[in-house]
Amino acid sequence: QSALTQPRSVSGSPGQSVAISCTGTTSDVGSSVYVSWYQQQAGKVPKLMIYDVNQRPSGVPDRFSGSKSGNTASLTISGLQAEDEGDYYCLSYAGSYFVFGGGTRLTVL
Amino acid sequence: QVQLVQSGAEVKEPGTSVKVSCKAFGYTFTGQNIHWVRQAPGQGLEWMGWINPGSSVTDLAQKFQGRVALTRDTSISTAYMELSSLKFDDTAVYYCARNAPGIYYWGQGTLVTVSS
């Protein structure tokens, strides 16, 4: 039950787009419709940004989108804003358990 | 509205146990699974396990099998996470959270510090 692989950090300027990848295996990301993404800002509780691979909860801007191809899921943030800065985690169901990615620090330059 | 309210911070000695509670408000407690997630200082999120409050069936991450017990008391809409044989690296914030789908609702977190 290894953690999913995410880049340690990504960055972008306001208005640009960034993508964060989340790579697993055929046992988790590759076979699951239950992939979700969480934003965590300093000192705060994680916030759900995407669920079921590409669904957005109400209140999450449509600048955030999710996708999956094979064993890799991706979170894309378009039109970057300063408030998007923080840590992002993916989570995948793996049949009888869940596993998080190691987390990606997003810096808005 | 939906709320998960956790018990307060704990300081424990190595080798002892800690039990964290998570009281649910604003929905039918038996209707959605409760996850437990922890975060060590400066580290990422780690999924520990979940419980179906209706059936009490649990699933645990392999790492925590034999050391974590997830239980619930439906009469007071409260879930519990007990971690035994505490080690220094169990120092972390422990969260309970509810499926919605996706883990939408989170408790405020409980800091457990393992210190001699």
Chai-1 contact restraints between the chains, C-beta under 6 A:
chainA,res_idxA,chainB,res_idxB,connection_type,confidence,min_distance_angstrom,max_distance_angstrom,comment,restraint_id
A,Q1,B,A61,contact,1.0,0.0,6.0,A-B,restraint_1
A,Q1,B,Q62,contact,1.0,0.0,6.0,A-B,restraint_2
A,S36,B,G102,contact,1.0,0.0,6.0,A-B,restraint_3
A,V45,B,W106,contact,1.0,0.0,6.0,A-B,restraint_4
A,L48,B,G102,contact,1.0,0.0,6.0,A-B,restraint_5
A,L48,B,Y104,contact,1.0,0.0,6.0,A-B,restraint_6
A,Y51,B,P101,contact,1.0,0.0,6.0,A-B,restraint_7
A,Y51,B,G102,contact,1.0,0.0,6.0,A-B,restraint_8
A,Y89,B,L45,contact,1.0,0.0,6.0,A-B,restraint_9
A,S96,B,D59,contact,1.0,0.0,6.0,A-B,restraint_10
A,Y97,B,D59,contact,1.0,0.0,6.0,A-B,restraint_11
A,Y97,B,A61,contact,1.0,0.0,6.0,A-B,restraint_12
A,F98,B,W47,contact,1.0,0.0,6.0,A-B,restraint_13
A,F100,B,L45,contact,1.0,0.0,6.0,A-B,restraint_14
A,F100,B,W47,contact,1.0,0.0,6.0,A-B,restraint_15
A,G102,B,G44,contact,1.0,0.0,6.0,A-B,restraint_16
A,G103,B,G44,contact,1.0,0.0,6.0,A-B,restraint_17
